[in-house]
Amino acid sequence: MAYLDQDPGTQYNYFAIPREPSTTLLRYVFWAFAPCIAAFRYCRPVISIDETHLYGKYRGVLMIAMTTNANQKVLPLAFAVVDKESGHSWGWFLECLRSSIGHVIPNECICIISDRHKGIKCTIAEWPRGDDGSIWVFHRYCLRHVDSNFNTHFNDPTLKALALKAGYATHEAKFESIMQTIKDVEINAMSGVEPDDPIIARLIPCTYLISEDLDKWTQSHDGGRRYGAMTTNISECFNRVLRGTRGLPIAAMVKFTWCKLVA
């Protein structure tokens, strides 16, 4: 991967474990091309992160960070290949990402949108604050993942659609109106149900949604950090663009991503 050195702004890192007698096990590798890092200055301070599994001879996970400009054009920021999705691997990827792009907009807070993987949540929560107590990054959840998990609990298409509308609502009054509708659905569902009926246990969707930290999944309580970006769709779409790389060795994968971005 000598071509990574051709532009001094390109960032890459790796994490390896020494093995006896003279071998090394490569666990993680990270790369972010200089033009992408420089272009982040002209994009919204919102980053979508996601992962996809590799297949073929070389197994592992491909992690990707994406952003968009004000015209909704997507920009891939950084990539990593890790052995598996875990708290340690997500933490390592996010630390590499921060060290690569943190200087581009040093006075701007970043919003990271992701699913609710514990490794991502813990890493962002534990990042140090500035000397003045300021936060470098805000974490927001992908609304589609929140809605999917919500539907797993309640398995009700009407409630699922209402939860999605609540997340997308831009004003608190609209959000409260939708939540009241969800409460009404609960009341109607409980009508005529015996107190010891098992259905009682699942008729608490409002409580479930409110317990999810409203600033993390709703646009109305977001504080403007998302700039209207509610999902990780851009990362997942670009993963499909890179579908042909998922069976390649790492060096070939890095070259493939470079060629795709240039094209």
CORVENKA-V646837 format. One record per helix or strand of 3 or more residues. SS is the DSSP state (@ for helix, = for strand). FROM is the first residue (numbers start at 1). TO is the last residue. If there is no record, write none. Layout:
((SS & FROM & TO) (SS & FROM & TO))
//
This chain:
((@ & 2 & 6) (= & 11 & 19) (= & 23 & 32) (@ & 34 & 42) (= & 46 & 53) (= & 61 & 68) (= & 74 & 82) (@ & 87 & 101) (= & 110 & 114) (@ & 118 & 126) (= & 137 & 141) (@ & 143 & 154) (@ & 157 & 168) (@ & 172 & 190) (@ & 198 & 202) (@ & 205 & 210) (@ & 214 & 217) (@ & 233 & 241) (@ & 243 & 245) (@ & 250 & 262))
//
